[in-house]
Amino acid sequence: MKDLEFSFELIAQDEKARVGRISTHRGMVDTPAFMPVGTLGTVKGIFTDDLLSTGSQIILGNTYHLMIRPGTEVLDLFGGLHNYMNWQKPILTDSGGFQIMSLAKLNKIDVDIGAVFSSHLDGKKFVLSPEKSIQIQKSINSDIMMVLDECPALTNDKEKLIKAIDISSNWARRCKIEFGKNKKKGLFGIVQGGLDKNLRLDSLEKLIKIDFDGYAMGGLAVGETQAEMFNILNSVVDYMPKNKPRYLMGVGTPSDMLGAVKSGIDMFDCVIPTRSGRTGLAFTWEGKLNLRNAKYQKDKSPLDKDVTLCGLNTYSKSYLNHLIKSNEILASMLISIHNVNFYQQFMVEIRRSIKEGNFDNFYNNYIKKF
């Protein structure tokens, strides 16, 4: 396994929906894949052994946040994030580009330099350049790195979108140079262009010329409707290289992922399973359940009688309702691990339906029900 190079194999296809396998020297990732989000080096409220038990094969970390704390000096001391957090399977890291948008009040873009940030923790100034982003990701020892990009907030301003594409394309080139030649790692480009098909295709074309190991759709799930998101995916994904992974960043709900798979997307990440777990919202094959609701106060049934992981099938909805009302940490932990497990089961069923040539039935049944 240690000698494996980064690669992607397309295994099966049902219309646009695809099953594939990413190979890394740290393990395989079956696609379509969902990556639990471990922004700060932890998937909130879940032990890594339990995360493994859900079938999670890869997680996501964040360059910006890990740069600030614990910092590259500590990460280098441990040889990267894998040893630091006790997770030996693949890690993908976001480049910090999303924080350029989400923390816009704390940074200023310099096209030649990068993003000049004031730390959200203590106000300390630092520069996140394309080169620095890759250097930090190397300290994290990521198995899949992302280029630094400018991810604009939702807008119809064509000039802003064109400027963001130009900046992102330039930074992508610089990231590729800094990344160098490392066949064990993957470097993904990020397509921008808002909800404009032509701008998206222009961004994609520029990235394909640079040549990356995978291609991500950025700048979505930032306030547009689901229909708008699917429309842009259906307009652009067919033009992405077929022999490389396609990643939709920051998405999403089960129906988001299902629709994106239908468009040909292979990879997803989102905080929804754990964030929802912390607010008492559970994802099940019966739909979303708000366990804060009084109707669960005397409900003896578990969230899923077949899920033995962490003894989840031994806890009643009544007990979970009680824990939530009592503001007990255990509620967040149990519902979060349940949600991540459901998301991974969901991906297993999606992959199975594609292999069996039955994806449309699975899609239609789920959408009709929920």
C-alpha positions, 0 to 999 in steps of 0.5 A: 500500500505504501508504494501506491501512487495517486490514481483514479479508476472508473469502475462503473457508470449508469448514465452520468452517475459513476462509481470509481476508486481513488488509490492513495498510499494511505488507502483506497477511497470508493466513490461516490464518497462522502468526507466527514469534515475535521476542520481543526483536526477532529470530526467534532464529537467522534473518536477516530476509531468510531469514525473508521467503524462508519466506513469513512475512508477519507476526512477533510482538514482545513489549511487556514485553521490548522495553520493558525492552531496548532501551527506548522511547527507542531504538525512538522514535529508529528510528521503531519496531521495523521499522527497528530490526530491518530487517523492513518487513512487519507486526508484531503485539505481545503486550501484556505480559499473558502476562508478568503470569502467567509472571513472577508472582513479579516483579509485583503486580497493582493493578486501578486501576494495572496490573501493578507489575513488578520487572525480571527483568534488574536488579530495577528497578521499573516499572508496566505499565498498560493505557495504558502498554502501548499507548504502548509498542506505539505506540513499537514501531509495531506494526501489530496491538496487543493489549490488556493482560489478566490471563492466569491460570495454569491453574485451576478456581477460578471466582472467580479466573477471574471476577476476571481477566475483570473486570480484563481487561475494564476494562483492555481499555476503557482500552486502546481509549481510549488506542489512539484512532482509527487506521485503519491499525492494529489493536487486538485484544481477548483472551478469558479464562475458562479452560476454562469455556464460560460464562465465556469467552462472558461475556468475549467479550460484554464485548469485543464491546461495546467493539468491537475489530478482532480477537479472541484466545483467551488463557489456553490452551496453559498446561497443559491437554490438547489435547482440553480446548483444542479443546473450549473452542474448539469451544464459543466460536469460533462466537460470535466475529464472523465478519468479524474475525480470530480469533487463538489465542495461543501455539499451537502444534504442527502438530496444535494448529493444524490442530485450531484451524483446524477450529474456525475460528481464523485466526492463530497464534504459537509459539516451537516452531519455533525453540526446537525448532531449538535442541534438534535437533528438526525438523518435516517432512512425515514427522513430527518428527525428533530429529536428536540420535538416533544413527540419523542419524549416517550418513544422507545424506538432507536434511530435505527434498530440495525445500527450496532455501532457504539450501541446506537440501537440500544438508545431510545429516541426518548433517551436522546430527547432527554439528553438534548433537553438536559444539554448533555454532551452525550446527545451530540456525540451519539447523534453525530456518529449516527449521522455520519454512519447514515451518510456513509450507508447512503453512499454505499447504497448509491454505489450499489445502485450504480453498479447494478444499473439501478440508480434512477430507481434509487434516486426516484424512490428517495426523492419521492419519499423525502 
